[in-house]
Amino acid sequence: MCSGTNELSSNGEALSKLPHPHPPWVVTTPFALPGEKIRVKIVRSGRMISYSDLLEVIQPAATRDNSRVQCKYFGKCAGCQYQMLDYSKQLEFKQRVVEKAYRYYSDLPGESIPSPLPTIGSPLQYGYRTKITPHFDAPPKGKLKEDWKLYIGFDTKGRRQVLDIEECPIATQVLNDALGPIRAEVQEKLSTYKRGATLLMRDSLQVVDSSREDHVCIRDHKAIVRERVGSKVFEFPANSFFQNNNSVLVPLTDYVRQAATVIPSGGRRPTHLVDTYSGCGLFALSLVEAFDHVAGIEISEESIRYATHNVQLNGISPDKCEFRAGQAEKIFDVVGDFPPSETVIVIDPPRKGCDDAFISQLVRFGAATVVYVSCNVHTQARDVGKLVRAGYALESIRGFDLFPQTAHVESVAVLRKSS
């Protein structure tokens, strides 16, 4: 069928609304852009929606520039959506995602929602990703190795099958250099796998001597990864979470620091920082110089252990920065000695956002400022709506592009406690 595209969804797919006299119906198409006339193949349908494959762009949008594409797998691989776009246009689309998320998911009146600030771009648009996880399937039972083609790579867009990948332009060079030998090793040892597997590959710093660090590829889930963010060094297990675009972490942490250190109107200078969902201490350690006392709160004992190690690694006094074990049902009890009117809370939860128990405890604590960092702007908008209805004012929202060439956008919301 042929279709005209109307807008982009938050996952980067074009939405085409069927015209009258058709009933209300939307067709989603990957790798298409608003304003294009396209030919598609419907692959499945649901209630008032059909999912399609892009067969041909009959009339391209002015924003499309296929000469920008740097990956030979683009259009098949599920990883990237925007390689045909100028980077400034990618940032504009991501700003719209933030705006629409708050419009539809915060349940707030329009006058309570400030217009999203322009999205902060990544210093690197290719070669930035410090972690990739290619995977493969094992041969079906009864199938001889020599009669079966091994594919090692990422998901094919819209299919439950592996797309064979020999290089990934958004990954760092050290990961691309290691991918070929790793593929050959898996091929050689394929008979030892009873089932398929996911391969972990992380870009890590390796200390050569007192004046030199080299980048290496870490594959062992239990190995220790080392990264630098500005003047700080972080070490953490390879299987734990850390942001996958090192190049944008200084702009991100600088922005959070700037927002956190503002003196609220009629308020006091912020002297205490609480970093919730603190992980190995990215925000706590990056902002430590701006506060008198910093505490990270974590439920994971392993995260607390490595965050404490990173305090020592960076020569920071444990009297100034420490990490405390919290319990989900009384998470803020461990910082009961912090004065709420002089305290900033940084939130950086997983994609599901914060549960109601956490939100209620946060409101009861009553910190003067909350800076909410999120990898899912829709759950962030939902949670921010709850905070605003509980007495906070939403000062600003802004997207950060941690994954150029993809539709994904991170978001930072700044809230101040209403007087």
RODO-2510 file (C-alpha; in nm, 4 decimals, decimal comma):
residues 419
     n   res          X          Y          Z
     1     m     0,0000     0,0000     0,0000
     2     c     0,1016     0,3646    -0,0403
     3     s     0,0811     0,6094     0,2473
     4     g     0,1622     0,9654     0,3462
     5     t     0,3399     1,0080     0,6803
     6     n     0,2175     1,2591     0,9389
     7     e     0,4555     1,2553     1,2356
     8     l     0,7132     1,0534     1,4293
     9     s     0,6408     0,8400     1,7334
    10     s     0,8676     0,8441     2,0384
    11     n     1,0434     0,5296     1,9121
    12     g     1,1313     0,6961     1,5826
    13     e     0,8716     0,5290     1,3599
    14     a     0,6607     0,7303     1,1168
    15     l     0,2864     0,7417     1,1828
    16     s     0,0452     0,7519     0,8890
    17     k    -0,3214     0,8244     0,9599
    18     l    -0,5541     0,6743     0,7022
    19     p    -0,7773     0,9401     0,5424
    20     h    -1,1562     0,9511     0,5272
    21     p    -1,3595     0,7379     0,4564
    22     h    -1,1342     0,4883     0,6350
    23     p    -1,2096     0,4304     1,0037
    24     p    -0,9595     0,5806     1,2540
    25     w    -0,6448     0,3861     1,1835
    26     v    -0,2692     0,4398     1,2081
    27     v     0,0106     0,2650     1,0181
    28     t     0,3575     0,2688     1,1736
    29     t     0,6656     0,2476     0,9509
    30     p     1,0314     0,2409     1,0572
    31     f     1,2956     0,4488     0,8760
    32     a     1,0368     0,6891     0,7262
    33     l     1,0027     1,0615     0,8008
    34     p     0,7131     1,3071     0,8385
    35     g     0,5891     1,4490     0,5096
    36     e     0,7055     1,1555     0,2969
    37     k     0,4985     0,9504     0,0574
    38     i     0,5999     0,5891     0,1019
    39     r     0,5149     0,2381    -0,0137
    40     v     0,4882    -0,0139     0,2663
    41     k     0,4017    -0,3766     0,3340
    42     i     0,1693    -0,4462     0,6264
    43     v     0,3204    -0,7235     0,8392
    44     r     0,0697    -0,7361     1,1275
    45     s    -0,2227    -0,5464     1,2711
    46     g    -0,3727    -0,4702     1,6090
    47     r    -0,6613    -0,2614     1,7366
    48     m    -0,6748     0,0546     1,5226
    49     i    -0,3089     0,0118     1,4202
    50     s    -0,1022    -0,1728     1,1601
    51     y     0,2731    -0,2318     1,1586
    52     s     0,4570    -0,2162     0,8301
    53     d     0,7912    -0,2552     0,6563
    54     l     0,9228     0,0292     0,4421
    55     l     0,9511    -0,0817     0,0796
    56     e     1,0129     0,2481    -0,1006
    57     v     1,0264     0,6224    -0,0389
    58     i     0,8255     0,7595    -0,3298
    59     q     0,8485     1,1250    -0,2305
    60     p     1,1249     1,1993     0,0263
    61     a     1,1027     1,4704     0,2891
    62     a     1,3341     1,7701     0,2574
    63     t     1,4988     1,6571     0,5812
    64     r     1,6077     1,3208     0,4389
    65     d     1,9721     1,2976     0,3308
    66     n     2,0734     0,9366     0,2720
    67     s     2,4340     1,0431     0,2106
    68     r     2,4608     1,0912     0,5885
    69     v     2,4109     0,7200     0,6570
    70     q     2,7363     0,5659     0,7807
    71     c     2,6216     0,2102     0,8529
    72     k     2,5709    -0,0546     0,5853
    73     y     2,3099    -0,2228     0,8055
    74     f     2,0950     0,0874     0,8491
    75     g     1,7384     0,0131     0,7441
    76     k     1,7611    -0,3457     0,8670
    77     c     1,9238    -0,3240     1,2109
    78     a     1,6904    -0,2270     1,4958
    79     g     1,9587    -0,0181     1,6670
    80     c     1,9445     0,3176     1,4815
    81     q     1,6534     0,5160     1,3379
    82     y     1,7891     0,8596     1,2401
    83     q     2,1128     0,8236     1,0431
    84     m     1,9534     0,9925     0,7393
    85     l     1,8902     1,3100     0,9410
    86     d     2,1073     1,6125     1,0091
    87     y     2,2049     1,6030     1,3754
    88     s     2,0313     1,9322     1,4562
    89     k     1,7075     1,7844     1,3210
    90     q     1,7520     1,4755     1,5402
    91     l     1,7760     1,7023     1,8444
    92     e     1,4593     1,8866     1,7384
    93     f     1,2671     1,5602     1,7120
    94     k     1,3862     1,4589     2,0580
    95     q     1,2757     1,7909     2,2037
    96     r     0,9271     1,7169     2,0671
    97     v     0,9304     1,3749     2,2326
    98     v     0,9932     1,5426     2,5698
    99     e     0,7188     1,7997     2,5059
   100     k     0,4600     1,5366     2,4079
   101     a     0,5527     1,3072     2,6972
   102     y     0,4712     1,5805     2,9472
   103     r     0,1586     1,6839     2,7597
   104     y     0,0108     1,3330     2,7609
   105     y     0,1657     1,1536     3,0606
   106     s     0,2082     1,4104     3,3398
   107     d    -0,1657     1,4743     3,3903
   108     l    -0,0762     1,8383     3,4548
   109     p    -0,2457     2,1509     3,3181
   110     g    -0,0524     2,3192     3,0400
   111     e     0,0331     2,6232     3,2524
   112     s     0,2238     2,3976     3,4977
   113     i     0,4505     2,2603     3,2247
   114     p     0,7359     2,4814     3,1000
   115     s     0,8356     2,4459     2,7368
   116     p     1,1219     2,1944     2,7079
   117     l     1,4596     2,3601     2,6604
   118     p     1,6597     2,2661     2,3471
   119     t     1,8061     1,9172     2,3661
   120     i     2,1740     1,9036     2,4616
   121     g     2,3645     1,7113     2,1955
   122     s     2,6396     1,4562     2,2314
   123     p     2,9955     1,5720     2,1522
   124     l     3,0325     1,2467     1,9557
   125     q     2,7587     1,1388     1,7140
   126     y     2,9387     0,8217     1,6011
   127     g     3,1945     0,6059     1,7787
   128     y     3,0488     0,6969     2,1178
   129     r     2,8904     0,3790     2,2514
   130     t     3,1097     0,2181     2,5203
   131     k     2,9022    -0,0989     2,5597
   132     i     2,7484    -0,3342     2,3031
   133     t     2,5906    -0,6761     2,3462
   134     p     2,5876    -0,8734     2,0195
   135     h     2,4150    -1,2081     2,0440
   136     f     2,3641    -1,5278     1,8485
   137     d     2,1471    -1,8376     1,8340
   138     a     2,2849    -2,1914     1,8535
   139     p     2,2115    -2,4388     1,5708
   140     p     1,8686    -2,6034     1,6008
   141     k     1,8710    -2,9579     1,7325
   142     g     1,9662    -3,2096     1,4692
   143     k     2,1240    -2,9429     1,2493
   144     l     2,4904    -2,9947     1,1710
   145     k     2,7213    -2,6970     1,2220
   146     e     2,8381    -2,7079     0,8596
   147     d     2,4770    -2,6952     0,7353
   148     w     2,3829    -2,3911     0,9403
   149     k     2,4789    -2,0256     0,9037
   150     l     2,5866    -1,8505     1,2240
   151     y     2,4684    -1,4926     1,2638
   152     i     2,6265    -1,2778     1,5362
   153     g     2,4876    -0,9296     1,5806
   154     f     2,1754    -0,7396     1,6794
   155     d     1,8013    -0,7722     1,6256
   156     t     1,6571    -0,7259     1,2797
   157     k     1,3994    -0,4475     1,2831
   158     g     1,0514    -0,5961     1,3151
   159     r     1,1747    -0,9557     1,3153
   160     r     1,2676    -1,2104     1,5777
   161     q     1,5942    -1,2924     1,4106
   162     v     1,9580    -1,1945     1,4427
   163     l     2,1117    -0,9640     1,1840
   164     d     2,4753    -1,0554     1,1211
   165     i     2,6896    -0,7523     1,2118
   166     e     3,0609    -0,7149     1,1386
   167     e     3,0899    -0,3540     1,2575
   168     c     2,8854    -0,0945     1,4447
   169     p     2,9662     0,2693     1,3618
   170     i     2,8096     0,4078     1,6801
   171     a     3,0338     0,1859     1,8970
   172     t     3,3824     0,2971     1,9994
   173     q     3,6794     0,1957     1,7866
   174     v     3,8178    -0,0433     2,0482
   175     l     3,4903    -0,2389     2,0445
   176     n     3,4838    -0,2534     1,6655
   177     d     3,8464    -0,3705     1,6609
   178     a     3,7582    -0,6520     1,9018
   179     l     3,4384    -0,7602     1,7281
   180     g     3,6070    -0,9480     1,4408
   181     p     3,8282    -1,1688     1,6613
   182     i     3,5345    -1,2339     1,8968
   183     r     3,3163    -1,3451     1,6059
   184     a     3,5893    -1,5807     1,4895
   185     e     3,6276    -1,7226     1,8402
   186     v     3,2549    -1,7922     1,8710
   187     q     3,2561    -1,9646     1,5316
   188     e     3,5456    -2,1845     1,6391
   189     k     3,3862    -2,2775     1,9731
   190     l     3,0267    -2,2969     1,8529
   191     s     2,9966    -2,6678     1,9353
   192     t     3,0567    -2,5875     2,3051
   193     y     2,7403    -2,3749     2,3254
   194     k     2,4259    -2,5649     2,4202
   195     r     2,2179    -2,2608     2,3340
   196     g     2,2691    -1,9120     2,2002
   197     a     2,4379    -1,6413     2,4047
   198     t     2,4735    -1,2668     2,4503
   199     l     2,8284    -1,1320     2,4348
   200     l     2,9258    -0,8460     2,6640
   201     m     3,1726    -0,5939     2,5210
   202     r     3,2701    -0,2823     2,7213
   203     d     3,5259    -0,0141     2,6467
   204     s     3,7461     0,0254     2,9552
   205     l     4,0584     0,2139     3,0522
   206     q     4,3591     0,0037     3,1471
   207     v     4,6369     0,1630     3,3495
   208     v     4,9700     0,1146     3,1703
   209     d     5,1798     0,3327     3,3984
   210     s     5,1438     0,6464     3,6092
   211     s     5,1061     0,8679     3,3021
   212     r     4,9221     0,6463     3,0531
   213     e     4,5917     0,4625     3,0160
   214     d     4,4921     0,2541     2,7128
   215     h     4,1435     0,1615     2,5977
   216     v     4,0716    -0,2128     2,6019
   217     c     3,7675    -0,4310     2,5388
   218     i     3,6350    -0,6051     2,8508
   219     r     3,4308    -0,9230     2,7952
   220     d     3,4195    -1,0897     3,1370
   221     h     3,0986    -1,0015     3,3248
   222     k     3,2900    -1,0108     3,6539
   223     a     3,5815    -0,7958     3,5354
   224     i     3,6227    -0,4365     3,6533
   225     v     3,5604    -0,1535     3,4066
   226     r     3,7361     0,1810     3,4494
   227     e     3,6052     0,5100     3,3072
   228     r     3,6915     0,8771     3,3464
   229     v     3,4262     1,1492     3,3666
   230     g     3,5950     1,4870     3,3825
   231     s     3,8396     1,4764     3,6721
   232     k     3,6783     1,1709     3,8324
   233     v     3,7589     0,8025     3,7866
   234     f     3,4954     0,5331     3,8239
   235     e     3,5431     0,1586     3,8577
   236     f     3,2541    -0,0871     3,8530
   237     p     3,1742    -0,4491     3,7546
   238     a     3,1290    -0,5030     3,3821
   239     n     2,7808    -0,6452     3,4333
   240     s     2,6535    -0,3411     3,6256
   241     f     2,4893    -0,0252     3,4925
   242     f     2,6869     0,2770     3,3772
   243     q     2,5905     0,5267     3,1071
   244     n     2,7050     0,4018     2,7644
   245     n     2,8106     0,7359     2,6122
   246     n     3,1090     0,8701     2,8031
   247     s     3,1447     1,1768     2,5786
   248     v     2,8211     1,3391     2,7025
   249     l     2,8616     1,2669     3,0748
   250     v     3,0534     1,5859     3,1519
   251     p     2,7824     1,8081     2,9944
   252     l     2,5161     1,6035     3,1760
   253     t     2,6767     1,6173     3,5209
   254     d     2,7685     1,9855     3,4744
   255     y     2,4044     2,0644     3,3966
   256     v     2,2811     1,8739     3,7024
   257     r     2,5397     2,0549     3,9186
   258     q     2,4292     2,3940     3,7872
   259     a     2,0623     2,3163     3,8553
   260     a     2,1367     2,1710     4,1993
   261     t     2,3381     2,4666     4,3265
   262     v     2,0839     2,7386     4,2489
   263     i     1,9595     2,9101     4,5638
   264     p     1,5769     2,8877     4,5538
   265     s     1,3868     3,2149     4,5749
   266     g     1,3604     3,3020     4,9420
   267     g     1,5495     2,9862     5,0329
   268     r     1,8910     2,8893     5,1618
   269     r     2,2145     2,7878     4,9957
   270     p     2,2027     2,4134     4,9297
   271     t     2,4626     2,2442     5,1503
   272     h     2,3599     1,8764     5,1332
   273     l     2,3134     1,6431     4,8372
   274     v     2,1332     1,3085     4,8322
   275     d     2,2007     1,0891     4,5265
   276     t     1,9271     0,8242     4,5081
   277     y     1,9595     0,5188     4,2835
   278     s     2,3247     0,6169     4,3126
   279     g     2,4881     0,3130     4,1502
   280     c     2,8659     0,3465     4,1576
   281     g     2,8392     0,7180     4,2421
   282     l     2,8326     0,9116     3,9131
   283     f     2,6336     1,2129     4,0344
   284     a     2,7480     1,2051     4,3974
   285     l     3,1161     1,2158     4,3045
   286     s     3,0734     1,4536     4,0102
   287     l     2,8927     1,7101     4,2313
   288     v     3,0812     1,6543     4,5571
   289     e     3,2838     1,9782     4,5507
   290     a     2,9655     2,1884     4,5373
   291     f     2,8257     2,0639     4,8716
   292     d     2,9304     2,0346     5,2341
   293     h     2,7941     1,6811     5,2687
   294     v     2,6957     1,4217     5,0072
   295     a     2,5203     1,0890     5,0621
   296     g     2,4366     0,8273     4,8031
   297     i     2,1510     0,5894     4,8809
   298     e     2,1426     0,2413     4,7324
   299     i     1,9670    -0,0871     4,8042
   300     s     2,2375    -0,2908     4,6278
   301     e     2,5257    -0,3798     4,8586
   302     e     2,7565    -0,4317     4,5612
   303     s     2,6821    -0,0816     4,4298
   304     i     2,7567     0,0669     4,7724
   305     r     3,0843    -0,1241     4,7863
   306     y     3,2036     0,0094     4,4496
   307     a     3,0754     0,3618     4,5136
   308     t     3,2710     0,3668     4,8402
   309     h     3,5732     0,2360     4,6513
   310     n     3,5355     0,5223     4,4029
   311     v     3,5306     0,7761     4,6872
   312     q     3,8694     0,6432     4,7979
   313     l     3,9950     0,6153     4,4391
   314     n     3,9334     0,9868     4,3862
   315     g     4,0887     1,0951     4,7172
   316     i     3,7612     1,2245     4,8618
   317     s     3,7134     1,2272     5,2381
   318     p     3,4518     0,9748     5,3571
   319     d     3,3373     1,2432     5,6006
   320     k     3,2289     1,4539     5,3027
   321     c     3,0888     1,1813     5,0750
   322     e     2,9486     0,8470     5,1829
   323     f     2,7092     0,5823     5,0599
   324     r     2,4354     0,4450     5,2792
   325     a     2,2199     0,1333     5,2488
   326     g     1,8516     0,2159     5,2274
   327     q     1,5419     0,0004     5,2549
   328     a     1,2692     0,0472     4,9969
   329     e     0,9979     0,1090     5,2570
   330     k     1,2008     0,3784     5,4422
   331     i     1,4585     0,4940     5,1924
   332     f     1,5110     0,8471     5,3318
   333     d     1,5456     0,7446     5,6952
   334     v     1,9202     0,7016     5,6369
   335     v     1,9540     1,0758     5,5633
   336     g     1,7349     1,1934     5,8477
   337     d     2,0243     1,4079     5,9683
   338     f     2,0156     1,6190     5,6472
   339     p     1,8259     1,9536     5,6715
   340     p     1,5486     1,9393     5,4042
   341     s     1,5545     2,3151     5,3382
   342     e     1,9245     2,2943     5,2450
   343     t     1,9139     1,9596     5,0660
   344     v     1,9055     1,8703     4,6969
   345     i     1,7889     1,5242     4,5885
   346     v     1,9051     1,3759     4,2585
   347     i     1,6913     1,0913     4,1214
   348     d     1,8156     0,8644     3,8416
   349     p     1,5842     0,5598     3,8447
   350     p     1,5553     0,2679     3,5991
   351     r     1,3179     0,2908     3,3013
   352     k     1,0111     0,2015     3,5079
   353     g     1,0566     0,5198     3,7098
   354     c     0,9719     0,5614     4,0786
   355     d     0,6998     0,3711     4,2596
   356     d     0,4358     0,5439     4,4709
   357     a     0,6102     0,4493     4,7964
   358     f     0,9295     0,6270     4,6854
   359     i     0,7372     0,9355     4,5699
   360     s     0,5497     0,9540     4,9007
   361     q     0,8712     0,9292     5,1019
   362     l     1,0388     1,1915     4,8840
   363     v     0,7489     1,4317     4,9412
   364     r     0,7541     1,3709     5,3170
   365     f     1,1286     1,4409     5,3293
   366     g     1,0601     1,7759     5,1635
   367     a     1,3917     1,8614     4,9997
   368     a     1,4152     2,2160     4,8650
   369     t     1,5229     2,0975     4,5182
   370     v     1,4739     1,7756     4,3214
   371     v     1,6677     1,7040     4,0013
   372     y     1,5135     1,4077     3,8211
   373     v     1,7325     1,2398     3,5558
   374     s     1,5560     0,9785     3,3468
   375     c     1,6147     0,7354     3,0625
   376     n     1,2359     0,7165     3,0076
   377     v     1,0752     1,0566     2,9698
   378     h     0,7245     0,9063     2,9829
   379     t     0,7613     0,7557     3,3312
   380     q     0,9481     1,0704     3,4346
   381     a     0,6535     1,2846     3,3240
   382     r     0,4179     1,0601     3,5211
   383     d     0,6318     1,0895     3,8359
   384     v     0,6895     1,4641     3,7994
   385     g     0,3135     1,5119     3,7742
   386     k     0,2766     1,3428     4,1131
   387     l     0,5467     1,5653     4,2651
   388     v     0,3860     1,8829     4,1306
   389     r     0,0469     1,7821     4,2706
   390     a     0,2199     1,7184     4,6054
   391     g     0,3613     2,0705     4,6307
   392     y     0,6625     2,1025     4,3976
   393     a     0,6912     2,3435     4,1046
   394     l     0,8380     2,2226     3,7761
   395     e     1,1056     2,4777     3,6873
   396     s     1,2513     2,3243     3,3708
   397     i     1,2724     2,0125     3,1551
   398     r     1,5443     1,9376     2,9039
   399     g     1,6438     1,6452     2,6851
   400     f     1,9962     1,5055     2,6647
   401     d     2,1042     1,2993     2,3675
   402     l     2,3014     1,0052     2,5007
   403     f     2,2312     0,7945     2,1907
   404     p     2,2757     0,9877     1,8637
   405     q     2,1311     0,8286     1,5471
   406     t     1,8612     0,6637     1,7611
   407     a     1,5201     0,7853     1,8768
   408     h     1,6137     0,7536     2,2445
   409     v     1,6313     1,0675     2,4596
   410     e     1,7202     1,1163     2,8261
   411     s     1,5531     1,3944     3,0203
   412     v     1,6395     1,6148     3,3189
   413     a     1,3592     1,7804     3,5164
   414     v     1,4286     2,0422     3,7836
   415     l     1,1739     2,0932     4,0601
   416     r     1,1671     2,3399     4,3522
   417     k     0,9546     2,3014     4,6615
   418     s     0,6733     2,5560     4,6548
   419     s     0,6745     2,8035     4,9436
***
